[in-house]
Amino acid sequence: MDNFENIDLWKEKFPPNSYEFKGFVISNIFDVTDDQSISNIKSSLIGEDKRKSENFMKSFHEIFRSLLGLKDIKVGFSIYIEEDESFERVYGVGMESYLLNDNATLKCSEAMCNWSYQTLMKDKKFYAVSDVDKFCKISKGKAPQYKALKEQGIKSAILAPIANEQGLMGILEIVSDKPKVLNSINANKLVDVMPFIVSAVERSKNEEANLVEAIIQKECTSIHSSVHWKFVQEARNYIKTEFNTGESPTFKKIAFEDVYPLFGQIDVKESSKARNNATQKDLSLQLSLAEKILNKTLEEKSLPIYEQIKFQIIEFNNDLKTNFKVDSEHAITVFLRDEVKPVFELIAQTESAVKEDIEDYFSKIDDDLDVIYFYRRHYDDTVKLINTNMSSLIDEKQVEAQKMYPHFFERFKTDGVEHNMYIGESITKHDSFNMIYLYNLRLWQLQVMCEMENEYYQSQHEYPLGLDVASMVLVFNQPLSIRFRMDEKRFDVDGTYNARYEVVKKRVDKAFIKGTEERITEKGKLTIVYSQKEDEEEYVRYIRFLQSKNVLDYDLEILELEDLQGVTGLKALRVNILYHNENDDKNFYTYDDLMETIKS
């Protein structure tokens, strides 16, 4: 009784070849092909990541071939999107939609005729086509479903609605390249299978809805992994309260106390000036082209209205050069769109001498904005590319930093990339925080800022426009509290005293060096803003270390800042960043060296 696995004991009690069995067997044999096929379908549909599996559709085809007793059939799917009244292709390895043919999506009215629409979508019944060519001929090629099937060489088909109590979810498509192979008789074999397919599609739609929500959360309202545990904790408390009281509870405040902030940014230098220059160039180009066309038109036909418009063009062009204001762009754009455009359309119809010039003028106009958008697009594309590349780099480096010690991290794209970090005991949840982790993160931040500068200037030639960037780090040596603002779906500092930190963040990069009109941030230099002497001593140590590693130059400046509104006593360390070039004997460059190299 206690030695089931003891083979020697079994052999001792029941010696091999010491016994015989004699008798007869009465067997009842049943054809279980259909049952087995249904069981196989259930097993296939239960599996995860079906869309990514190469074998899923192959085995699915084989199961239906076995169920229907047909070798040459194929299976496809199309999803029904209720909001758009359309069908959409299921994306996955080996998945096809024979109803949609090569289309990614089609309106229901474009995919099937009224009768098939009624049968599948309203009555939710199978729809069998035993001879595609015959029915296509009868409909004179006007029924979209027959036309689509015929174009793919399909001769017979069964279309089955995948529907539950809420309505249609999709269409199961079984097709064959032989006529009459699929028909209304063998379509009835699907009756036992469809409930399992419906259940699988329901589950798949729920999974997809969860995935969509997850992507939205990640891309639009992301909650950083370091603080995710707190949200999970409060969500569970929310569910418990709702279950125990039966009332709708309030999601409690998410806050972290005594955390140390770190802020940094790599910003496009004089971005407003660069954009204004691009705007002036675009508007000046369009006004000049318009003036040339009017000059040519006036040679052929002199009308006072043409003279008046030309006068306005000259006025606007002069203002662009000498008196460009905030509202100048809007005023000129409205003038070109509402006054110049209609006149040029009329001239093109009546004056053949300038027709080609006007066509050339309109070919340069952006279709969406109704103005020339050449230089401004270069500026926009450059800033977008800077943001994308710098964000990717700091995101990549953040993975390494999180392994050193978990901390909250978020970044924002403006005319450059800003980032916030918070580190402390309350974020990590474990009793493990030590100030050495804060010092380590501060040093890591300086290194990454220098790497971002290097990355930008080494690949600056790849950008449409040659813009400069400037890097800055803000040091705040007192711990503060942060709170998740439910209305804005983001973290913010908590409390009036801590709000000073946010004020400094927003204004400091525009601050001037005391007694001058020079901005504290400068291209080619790393600026570290602080207020306490101990901060200065700490960061000087980091700078010396990075100088020894040829990351920073030896021209360290200690500067005082002009007082900001409500903020006084700020200072800054400023030092040149060294740029690396592994393909040259001189491996380290200052900003001026780099610019000389690029120009040459």
ABEGO torsion letter per residue (X at the ends): XAAAABAAAAAAABBBGABBBBEBBBBBBBBAAAAAAAAAAAAAAABBGAAABAAAAAAAAAAAAAAAGBABBBBBBBBBBAAAGBBBBBBEBGBBBAAAEABABBBAAAABBAAAAAAAAAAGBBBBBABAAAAAAAAGGABAAAAAAAAAGBABBBBBBBBBAAEBAEBBBBBBABBGABBAAAAAAAAAAAAAAAAAAAAAAAAAAAAAAAAAAAAABBBBAAAAAAAAAAAAAAAAAAAAAGBBBBBBBBBBBGBBBBBBBBBBBGAAAAAAAAAAAAAAAAAAAAAAAAAAAAAABBBAAAAAAAAAAAAAAAAAAABBBAAAAAAAAAAAAAAAAAAAAAAAAABAAAAAAAAAAAAABBAAAGBBAAAAAAAAAAAAAAAAAAAAAAAAAAAAAAAABBBBBBBBBBBEBBBBBBBEAAAAGBBABBAAAAAAAAAAAAAAAAAAAAAAAAAAAABABBBBBBBBBBBBABBBBBBBBAAAGBBBBBEAAAAAAAAAAAAAAABBBBGBABBABBBGBBBBBBABAAAAAAAAAAAAAAAAAGABBABBBBBBBBBBBGBBGBBBBBBBBBBBBAABABABBBAAAAAAAAAX
